[in-house]
């Protein structure tokens, strides 16, 4: 893994399902040329649907709500990809990428595993398949996995291990609502994650059957950047990077963000750069002992909450200054 003169690696954190919100990162569109070009490249690859997607992304009142799979998946992929390209354009050279959910696919493009048009084709196919999946959702619970396990049932499973006491459940409705009610009755703090589909649960398994065939037909290249997997919680081996079954299983497999982050920060200290909407992964990462002790640092690009366009721009400018101060990004040249 590439390291800085300080001995710390730079790691891109790319968020996934549930982090989407209205006009996420839209304040950068038209003002940050690299970001704008990367977003437009995704929209162009999506054809006529890309035009509608752009309209909904930039709208305060989108025709299709952003929590719907046809909006959340492609827009999260696009924003993660475009922000990652922006960071790379600053001269940042990440030693690793850690993507959460759809963020891992965006990371694979940044690492050179998939060409962007091929990854967009995969996103489009996922949307088509997942549209046939059952309605459901995800539920964030302020509890350890072992505390919530007695409440699981009715196809509701642990969908994400985000932190020692931040567990996300996933499953179809009404089973998820039943579990939600039981957890509230037991005095657990819970909130629904913005999602209309039971991502990272077996409920979606029938919907993604056969997607490995599409992936097998795509050119897959060795990764230029280490991909730390949120599914194995370890760096992906060369064989795993090129395994169609690995990528096909992503919408169904549980996300092991905390174990993956812990393994990464056990290997080396790092500057963790969240390149995606909000600061969800940054907030989780700040709980890690390496960050709390000051050995590792966290730099989110965007504000924690939605706001006016100028807030996006100010946040990105502040993040770049922070990365320069940490020795991660070079000073911009005049002109």
matplotlib code that plots the C-alpha trace (Angstrom):
import matplotlib.pyplot as plt

x = [0.0, 1.3, 2.3, 3.1, 6.3, 4.4, 4.0, 0.3, -1.5, -4.3, -7.5, -10.7, -13.9, -16.9, -20.3, -23.3, -27.0, -28.7, -26.4, -28.3, -30.2, -31.7, -29.2, -26.2, -23.0, -25.1, -23.3, -20.2, -21.9, -20.9, -18.3, -15.8, -14.8, -13.5, -16.5, -18.9, -17.2, -17.2, -20.9, -21.8, -19.8, -22.0, -25.2, -24.1, -23.3, -26.9, -28.4, -31.8, -32.3, -29.2, -31.0, -33.9, -31.5, -29.7, -33.0, -34.0, -30.6, -30.6, -34.3, -35.7, -38.8, -37.6, -40.1, -38.8, -37.9, -34.1, -34.6, -36.0, -33.4, -33.6, -32.3, -30.2, -28.0, -26.9, -26.6, -24.6, -22.3, -21.9, -21.3, -18.8, -17.0, -17.0, -15.8, -13.1, -11.9, -11.9, -9.6, -7.3, -7.1, -5.6, -2.6, -3.8, -2.5, -4.5, -3.0, -6.4, -10.1, -12.8, -16.2, -19.5, -22.2, -22.4, -19.4, -17.2, -18.2, -17.3, -14.0, -13.3, -13.6, -11.2, -8.8, -9.0, -10.8, -13.8, -14.0, -16.7, -19.1, -18.9, -19.5, -22.5, -23.8, -23.5, -25.4, -28.1, -28.5, -28.6, -31.4, -33.4, -33.0, -33.6, -36.7, -38.2, -37.2, -39.6, -40.3, -38.5, -35.8, -33.0, -33.0, -30.1, -29.9, -27.7, -26.7, -24.1, -24.8, -25.3, -27.9, -30.1, -29.7, -32.5, -35.0, -34.1, -36.5, -38.9, -36.1, -34.7, -30.9, -27.9, -27.2, -24.3, -21.8, -21.0, -19.5, -19.3, -22.7, -24.1, -25.8, -28.0, -30.8, -32.3, -35.3, -38.7, -41.7, -43.8, -41.2, -38.8, -41.6, -42.4, -38.7, -38.6, -41.6, -40.1, -36.8, -38.6, -40.6, -37.2, -36.0, -33.5, -32.8, -33.6, -34.2, -35.1, -32.3, -33.3, -34.0, -37.1, -35.3, -33.9, -30.3, -27.7, -30.2, -31.2, -34.5, -32.8, -31.0, -33.6, -33.4, -29.7, -29.4, -27.6, -25.9, -22.5, -22.9, -23.0, -20.0, -18.1, -18.5, -17.0, -13.2, -11.8, -8.4, -6.0, -6.5, -4.1, -5.1, -5.6, -9.3, -10.3, -13.5, -16.4, -17.6, -14.5, -13.2, -9.8, -7.9, -9.2, -6.8, -6.1, -8.4, -11.2, -10.9, -11.6, -14.2, -17.7, -19.4, -17.8, -19.3, -22.6, -23.2, -22.7, -26.4, -27.1, -24.0, -23.7, -21.5, -18.7, -17.5, -16.2, -14.2, -12.8, -11.8, -10.3, -8.2, -7.1, -6.1, -4.4, -2.2, -1.2, -2.3, -4.1, -5.7, -9.3, -10.9, -14.7, -15.5, -19.3, -22.5, -22.7, -20.2, -21.7, -18.5, -16.4, -18.5, -18.1, -14.4, -13.9, -14.9, -11.9, -9.1, -6.5, -8.4, -9.3, -5.6, -4.6, -2.6, -5.1, -7.1, -10.5, -11.3, -14.8, -15.3, -18.9, -21.0, -22.6, -26.1, -27.7, -27.5, -27.2, -24.8, -22.1, -21.8, -20.8, -18.1, -16.8, -16.6, -14.7, -12.3, -11.7, -11.1, -8.5, -6.7, -6.8, -5.3, -2.5, -1.9, -1.7, 0.8, -1.6, -2.2, 0.4, -0.1, -2.0, 0.2, -0.5, -2.6]
y = [0.0, 3.5, 5.6, 9.2, 10.7, 10.7, 6.9, 7.1, 5.8, 7.7, 5.8, 6.8, 6.0, 5.8, 5.6, 3.6, 2.9, 5.2, 8.2, 9.7, 12.9, 15.6, 17.5, 15.7, 17.4, 19.4, 22.6, 21.4, 20.8, 23.5, 25.0, 22.1, 21.1, 17.6, 16.7, 18.1, 16.1, 12.9, 13.2, 14.0, 11.0, 8.8, 10.5, 10.1, 6.4, 5.9, 7.4, 8.9, 7.7, 9.7, 12.9, 12.1, 11.1, 14.4, 16.3, 14.5, 14.9, 18.7, 19.1, 20.1, 18.0, 15.0, 13.2, 9.9, 9.9, 9.5, 6.5, 4.5, 2.0, 3.6, 6.9, 6.0, 3.4, 5.3, 8.6, 7.3, 5.5, 8.7, 11.1, 8.7, 8.3, 12.1, 13.0, 10.4, 11.8, 15.3, 14.1, 12.4, 15.6, 17.3, 15.0, 12.7, 9.2, 6.8, 3.6, 2.0, 2.3, 1.2, 1.3, 0.7, -1.0, 0.6, 2.6, -0.4, -0.5, 3.2, 2.4, -0.4, 2.1, 4.5, 1.6, 0.7, -2.7, -1.7, 0.9, 3.5, 2.5, -1.2, -0.3, 1.9, -1.1, -3.2, -0.6, -0.4, -4.2, -4.2, -1.6, -3.7, -6.9, -5.2, -3.6, -7.0, -7.5, -7.4, -4.1, -3.7, -1.6, -1.2, -0.4, 1.2, 0.1, 1.5, -1.9, -4.6, -7.5, -10.0, -7.7, -7.6, -11.3, -12.5, -10.2, -11.4, -13.6, -13.5, -13.0, -10.0, -10.3, -8.1, -6.2, -4.1, -4.1, -0.4, 0.0, -2.0, -0.5, 0.5, -2.5, -2.2, -4.8, -5.5, -7.4, -7.3, -5.5, -6.2, -8.5, -5.5, -3.4, -6.2, -6.4, -2.6, -2.5, -5.3, -3.4, -0.2, -2.1, -3.3, 0.3, 0.1, 3.3, 2.6, 4.6, 3.6, 3.9, 5.8, 2.8, 1.2, -2.2, -4.8, -4.3, -6.8, -9.4, -12.8, -11.3, -9.9, -13.1, -14.2, -10.7, -10.8, -14.4, -14.5, -11.1, -12.9, -13.8, -10.1, -9.4, -12.3, -10.7, -7.4, -6.7, -6.8, -5.5, -5.9, -3.2, -0.2, 0.6, -1.8, -2.5, -3.3, -5.3, -4.5, -8.0, -10.1, -7.3, -7.9, -6.6, -8.2, -10.7, -10.6, -13.6, -12.0, -8.7, -10.5, -13.0, -12.3, -14.1, -11.6, -8.6, -10.3, -11.0, -7.5, -6.4, -9.5, -9.9, -8.2, -5.1, -5.5, -1.9, -1.9, -5.1, -3.9, -0.5, -2.2, -4.5, -1.6, 0.5, -2.4, -2.7, 1.0, 4.4, 6.4, 9.6, 8.6, 10.8, 10.4, 11.1, 10.9, 12.5, 13.4, 12.3, 8.9, 6.9, 9.7, 9.7, 6.0, 6.1, 8.7, 6.1, 3.9, 3.9, 4.8, 8.0, 8.8, 8.5, 10.8, 8.2, 8.4, 11.4, 11.7, 14.3, 14.4, 16.3, 17.3, 18.7, 16.4, 17.7, 19.0, 22.7, 25.5, 25.0, 27.3, 25.0, 22.1, 24.3, 25.7, 22.1, 20.8, 23.8, 23.2, 19.5, 20.3, 22.6, 20.0, 17.4, 19.9, 20.5, 16.7, 16.3, 14.3, 16.8, 19.1, 22.9, 23.9, 25.6, 29.2, 29.6]
z = [0.0, -0.9, 2.1, 2.7, 4.1, 7.5, 7.2, 6.7, 3.7, 1.9, 1.7, -0.2, 1.7, -0.8, 0.8, -0.4, -0.1, 2.5, 2.1, -0.8, -0.4, -2.6, -4.7, -3.1, -4.3, -6.8, -5.7, -7.4, -10.8, -13.3, -10.9, -10.5, -14.0, -13.2, -11.1, -13.7, -16.6, -14.5, -13.7, -17.4, -18.5, -16.3, -17.5, -21.2, -20.7, -19.4, -22.6, -22.5, -18.9, -18.0, -19.0, -16.6, -13.9, -14.2, -14.0, -10.8, -9.3, -9.8, -8.8, -5.4, -6.4, -8.5, -10.6, -9.0, -5.3, -4.8, -2.4, -5.3, -6.7, -10.1, -8.6, -5.5, -7.1, -10.2, -8.5, -5.6, -8.1, -10.1, -7.2, -5.6, -8.9, -9.7, -6.2, -6.4, -9.8, -8.2, -5.4, -7.9, -10.0, -6.9, -7.1, -4.3, -4.8, -2.6, -1.4, -0.9, -1.5, 0.9, -0.6, 1.2, -0.9, -4.3, -3.3, -3.9, -7.6, -7.9, -6.2, -8.7, -11.6, -9.9, -9.4, -13.1, -12.6, -14.8, -17.5, -16.7, -19.5, -18.4, -14.8, -15.8, -17.8, -14.7, -12.6, -15.3, -15.2, -11.4, -11.5, -13.9, -11.8, -8.4, -9.8, -9.7, -6.0, -3.1, -1.3, 1.9, 3.5, 6.0, 9.7, 11.6, 15.3, 18.0, 19.2, 18.8, 16.4, 19.2, 20.9, 17.8, 16.7, 19.0, 17.2, 13.7, 11.7, 8.8, 6.3, 8.3, 8.6, 9.6, 6.4, 7.6, 10.4, 10.5, 14.0, 17.2, 18.3, 14.9, 13.2, 10.1, 9.6, 6.1, 4.9, 3.2, 4.6, 6.6, 8.4, 8.9, 10.4, 12.8, 13.9, 14.1, 16.5, 18.7, 19.0, 19.9, 22.5, 24.0, 24.2, 21.3, 19.3, 15.7, 12.4, 8.9, 6.4, 3.2, 1.0, -0.6, -1.2, 1.3, 0.2, 1.5, 2.4, 0.9, -0.1, -3.2, -4.1, -6.8, -8.4, -9.0, -10.3, -13.6, -13.2, -13.0, -16.7, -17.6, -15.5, -16.9, -20.4, -19.3, -19.5, -16.0, -15.3, -12.4, -9.7, -9.7, -6.2, -3.3, -2.9, 0.7, 0.5, 2.8, 2.1, 3.0, 5.3, 3.7, 0.7, -2.5, -4.0, -7.8, -8.2, -6.2, -8.2, -11.4, -10.1, -11.5, -8.7, -6.2, -7.9, -8.6, -4.9, -3.7, -3.5, -1.3, 0.8, 4.2, 4.4, 6.9, 7.0, 10.6, 10.3, 7.0, 8.4, 11.5, 9.4, 7.2, 10.2, 11.9, 8.8, 8.8, 9.9, 7.3, 6.1, 5.4, 2.7, 2.4, -1.2, -1.3, 0.0, 3.7, 6.3, 7.4, 6.9, 8.4, 11.5, 11.9, 11.2, 13.9, 16.5, 15.6, 18.2, 15.5, 14.7, 18.3, 19.3, 16.4, 14.5, 11.6, 10.3, 8.7, 6.0, 4.5, 1.3, 1.7, 4.5, 7.1, 6.1, 2.9, 2.4, -0.2, -3.2, -1.7, 1.3, -1.0, -2.6, 0.8, 2.2, -0.8, -0.6, 3.1, 2.5, -0.1, 2.3, 5.0, 2.6, 1.7, 5.4, 6.0, 3.2, 1.1, -1.7, -3.3, -3.3, -6.4, -9.0, -10.0, -13.1]

ax = plt.figure().add_subplot(projection="3d")
ax.plot(x, y, z, "-o")
ax.set_aspect("equal")
plt.show()
